[in-house]
């Protein structure tokens, strides 16, 4: 989840990269900003939310963009991410740790 002015831009990653990695991920619908601080069950039996990584990123992300190059700064995930929209909700990410 990446925070924007109005919502969280969100993808489903299957793992947190520990080294250089290129992988695909599904973009999810924007989430409410309240999910930055929420952990627990999601209503309607839709699953569970658990924070795995928290930190900062730059530059700012627009929810309407089709490609990203950002710098992540978190204890659990520090490095450069290149992301590009492939088709529909499918994106490709390239992570390079720093």
N, C-alpha and C positions, 0 to 999 in steps of 0.2 A: 504494500500500500504506500503510495506516495501522496503526500498532502498537497492539495491545491487550495485556492481561496475558498472554494465552495464544497469540495468533496474529496474523496480519496480515490485516486486512480489505482486500479487493482488488477493484479494478475495472479494466477495460481501456479506457484513454483512447486515442484515435487521434492526439491532439496535445496539446502543452502550451500552454494559453492564453497569449497575449501581451497580450491586452486583454480587455475585457468579452466574455463568451461564454456562451451557453446551448447545451448539447449533451447527447446521450444516451450512456450507456456501459453495458457489460455487467458485472455483478458476477460475479466468479470465486469459486471455492471458497477458503476460508481457506488462507493459506500459512503455512509454518513460519517462526518468527522468524529462522532462519538465512538466509533470503533477503534480510534487510536488508543483509547484508555480502557477498552472493554476486553475482558477475558471471561469465558464461560459458555454456557449453552445458548444456541440460537433458537428462537421460537419456531414452532412448527416442525420440530424434529429435523432441522436442516443441518445439524452438525454442532461443532464446538470451535470456539475461537481461542487461540493461545498465541501470545506474543513470542516470537522466536528471535527477532532482531529489532532494535530500536536505535535510532541515530539521526543523522542529518544527511541531506543530499543537496547538490547544486549542479547546474542552475535549476531554476523553477521549471516545472513541467506543466504543459497545457494538456487538458483532457482530450483535445482534438488532434493532437500531433500523430504522425505516422512513423516517426523515428525519434530516438532519444540518444543522447550521449551525456551521461551523468557521472558524477563522482559520489560514491557512497562513503560515509564516514561513520562506522559503528564498530564496536568492539568485535562483534561476531562477523562482520562483513565490511571489509574496507577495500575499495578498489574502483576501477572504471567499469561502467556498463554501457554497452552499445545495444540498443534494441531497435528492431524494425518490424513493422507490421507486414505479415506475409499474405494472409487472406482471412476474411471473416473475423473471428476472434483469436486467430492464431498469430503469435509473435515469436520471433527468434531473438534470443539474448546471447551476448558474448560478454563474459565476465573475465576481467583481468585483475588479479589482486595487486595491491601496492604495499 
